[in-house]
Amino acid sequence: MIRKLKETWISLSRKKKITILISTILIISIIGVVLIKNPNILKRPTLTLVPPSPIEVSDKNEFNIDVKLSSLPKNLYPAASMSVGFDNNKLEFTGVKIGTMQTYGDKVVDGNEFDIPLWDCNKDVSNKKGQVNTMYMDMTAGKFAYNKDGFEKDSKDIVLRLGFKLKDSSNKGDVYDIDIKNAVFAAIDGDKDNTSLSTSKNTLKTNDCKVVVKK
């Protein structure tokens, strides 16, 4: 392969070689400028949907899809929301469950410095639309916010869990897409300095998943 590339390069005219070199330099320069202006572009947190193992079509028990965050910058996030699409003809949404990622807790009430919140969601509306719209809101503007101290990779990184069941209309070999339509973790100081994590502003990446029914 290398030999063929070398032979191809040798066979090119001097003009073509210069054109290729200039194009390569321009591409590298553009990438460099983008990285300089956006130093955190490679460090953007990623929100990942973790699918269950392949499911038997006869299994109508509830299964969970974990929503995991890869990292959390050093800010306070008192509000968050996300929308997740699913096939409501084949899947039934059973509700939102707590994850492992923590917010500040209420030491006055229960003595806990940190707490795991349950996000709000209307199950009936979600099943009707085929889209889970869920949110977390700290009404104290920071007292119960998500923060770096409540996050730890692999132990405190599950934001929430989404429960589903196969419907009777599901078939062997089916594959159902579960996709994040949008997601936001709003920073306490708003978005003046682009510190909020948002899919629409490319400060938050996403990885979708598929629910697989065994053949």
Legacy VTK file of the C-alpha trace (Angstrom):
# vtk DataFile Version 3.0
C-alpha trace
ASCII
DATASET POLYDATA
POINTS 215 float
0.000 0.000 0.000
2.780 2.426 0.992
4.738 1.466 -2.114
1.752 2.211 -4.366
1.212 5.582 -2.710
4.897 6.386 -3.185
4.722 5.440 -6.867
1.576 7.532 -7.324
3.240 10.539 -5.679
6.332 10.207 -7.874
4.163 10.027 -10.988
2.370 13.290 -10.175
3.435 16.469 -11.911
5.237 19.189 -9.943
2.169 21.439 -10.212
-0.150 18.788 -8.720
2.295 18.098 -5.891
2.404 21.797 -4.996
-1.415 21.993 -5.106
-1.745 19.003 -2.755
0.825 20.416 -0.322
-0.839 23.848 -0.252
-4.270 22.270 0.312
-2.900 20.156 3.163
-1.289 23.192 4.812
-4.556 25.159 4.518
-6.581 22.343 6.090
-4.126 22.029 8.987
-4.170 25.818 9.473
-7.983 25.937 9.575
-8.095 23.116 12.124
-5.481 24.931 14.204
-7.432 28.201 14.185
-10.639 26.407 15.208
-8.870 24.681 18.108
-7.254 27.952 19.259
-10.597 29.795 19.230
-12.394 26.843 20.829
-9.852 25.161 23.139
-12.524 23.049 24.811
-13.909 21.569 21.609
-12.021 18.309 22.159
-13.008 18.216 25.824
-16.744 18.572 25.317
-18.709 16.348 27.702
-20.673 13.537 26.072
-24.131 12.333 27.051
-24.428 8.631 26.210
-27.445 6.326 26.122
-26.423 2.875 27.361
-28.639 0.151 25.825
-29.701 -3.097 27.494
-28.524 -6.484 26.245
-30.589 -7.942 23.360
-34.088 -8.788 24.604
-36.289 -11.825 23.968
-39.503 -10.831 22.183
-41.467 -12.690 24.873
-39.821 -10.665 27.655
-42.262 -7.938 28.632
-40.397 -6.956 31.804
-39.160 -3.413 32.277
-35.612 -2.608 31.160
-33.558 0.528 31.732
-31.457 2.734 29.492
-28.813 4.596 31.486
-28.057 8.192 30.502
-24.363 8.688 31.305
-22.275 11.860 31.271
-18.564 11.589 30.438
-17.449 14.632 32.441
-18.765 17.700 34.245
-16.914 21.050 34.149
-16.362 23.053 37.323
-19.599 25.053 37.310
-22.959 24.945 39.073
-25.858 23.582 36.992
-29.201 24.260 38.751
-31.316 23.326 35.730
-31.177 20.591 33.116
-33.452 19.080 30.509
-33.413 16.566 27.691
-35.678 15.103 25.037
-35.262 11.479 23.959
-37.114 9.974 21.016
-38.360 6.373 20.796
-40.755 4.221 18.738
-43.997 4.387 20.697
-45.561 1.771 18.412
-43.098 -0.835 19.667
-41.969 0.462 23.060
-43.808 1.630 26.161
-42.086 4.254 28.289
-42.465 3.323 31.979
-40.895 6.379 33.584
-37.746 8.144 34.746
-35.620 6.575 37.505
-32.866 8.145 39.583
-29.279 7.755 38.443
-26.042 8.085 40.411
-24.949 11.680 39.645
-25.536 13.973 42.611
-26.582 17.534 43.351
-25.943 19.395 46.586
-28.242 18.063 49.326
-30.242 19.666 52.119
-28.220 19.224 55.332
-30.923 20.996 57.330
-33.597 18.456 56.377
-31.774 15.136 56.180
-28.159 15.885 57.059
-26.889 14.871 53.609
-24.363 17.039 51.826
-25.318 15.518 48.456
-28.483 14.046 46.991
-29.590 12.172 43.846
-32.559 13.999 42.300
-35.502 12.524 40.400
-36.221 14.365 37.163
-39.766 15.488 36.315
-41.529 13.820 33.398
-45.076 13.208 32.163
-45.188 9.504 31.275
-48.545 9.612 29.463
-47.562 12.533 27.243
-44.214 10.876 26.481
-45.916 7.672 25.313
-48.398 9.620 23.225
-45.693 11.631 21.436
-42.963 8.993 21.282
-40.614 11.431 22.972
-39.506 11.615 26.586
-39.305 15.234 27.736
-37.750 15.380 31.176
-36.171 18.102 33.294
-34.558 18.968 36.608
-35.015 22.393 38.192
-33.373 23.691 41.359
-35.634 26.520 42.516
-32.979 27.849 44.935
-30.622 29.031 42.145
-27.712 26.854 43.164
-28.346 25.311 46.573
-29.267 21.959 45.004
-27.336 22.292 41.742
-25.341 19.667 39.859
-21.638 20.257 40.429
-18.251 18.645 39.916
-18.127 17.349 43.503
-21.267 15.303 42.862
-19.765 13.689 39.753
-17.291 10.828 39.496
-16.495 8.792 36.399
-17.930 5.240 36.518
-19.501 5.659 39.969
-21.450 8.946 39.932
-21.949 9.568 36.213
-25.480 8.300 35.476
-27.723 11.362 35.193
-30.930 9.309 35.126
-32.395 6.045 33.872
-35.198 5.676 31.330
-37.538 2.705 31.784
-39.152 0.895 28.841
-41.071 -2.287 28.011
-41.554 -4.125 24.730
-45.088 -3.875 23.381
-46.973 -6.878 21.983
-46.409 -5.400 18.510
-42.635 -5.953 18.772
-41.120 -8.662 16.576
-38.078 -10.925 16.596
-35.053 -9.205 15.078
-36.463 -5.697 15.493
-34.072 -2.835 16.213
-35.424 0.361 17.756
-33.540 3.657 17.734
-33.392 5.648 20.963
-32.003 9.091 20.220
-31.314 12.279 22.125
-33.125 15.123 20.362
-31.654 17.832 22.580
-30.131 18.246 26.013
-29.065 21.158 28.210
-27.286 21.582 31.542
-27.749 25.279 32.310
-25.011 27.014 34.295
-25.959 29.216 37.238
-24.669 32.377 35.550
-26.707 31.778 32.421
-24.910 31.337 29.128
-22.993 34.605 28.864
-19.600 32.913 28.753
-20.836 29.726 27.067
-20.419 27.676 30.246
-23.763 25.896 29.865
-23.673 22.449 28.271
-25.983 22.378 25.271
-26.396 20.130 22.241
-27.734 23.077 20.218
-24.569 25.103 20.917
-22.213 22.145 20.397
-20.919 22.303 23.964
-22.420 18.875 24.679
-22.024 15.798 22.491
-24.393 12.828 22.416
-24.241 9.109 21.682
-27.547 7.436 20.852
-28.357 3.742 21.203
-30.494 0.924 19.814
-32.771 -1.546 21.555
-32.303 -4.953 19.920
-34.884 -7.742 20.000
-33.339 -11.194 19.649
-34.044 -13.110 16.427
LINES 1 216
215 0 1 2 3 4 5 6 7 8 9 10 11 12 13 14 15 16 17 18 19 20 21 22 23 24 25 26 27 28 29 30 31 32 33 34 35 36 37 38 39 40 41 42 43 44 45 46 47 48 49 50 51 52 53 54 55 56 57 58 59 60 61 62 63 64 65 66 67 68 69 70 71 72 73 74 75 76 77 78 79 80 81 82 83 84 85 86 87 88 89 90 91 92 93 94 95 96 97 98 99 100 101 102 103 104 105 106 107 108 109 110 111 112 113 114 115 116 117 118 119 120 121 122 123 124 125 126 127 128 129 130 131 132 133 134 135 136 137 138 139 140 141 142 143 144 145 146 147 148 149 150 151 152 153 154 155 156 157 158 159 160 161 162 163 164 165 166 167 168 169 170 171 172 173 174 175 176 177 178 179 180 181 182 183 184 185 186 187 188 189 190 191 192 193 194 195 196 197 198 199 200 201 202 203 204 205 206 207 208 209 210 211 212 213 214
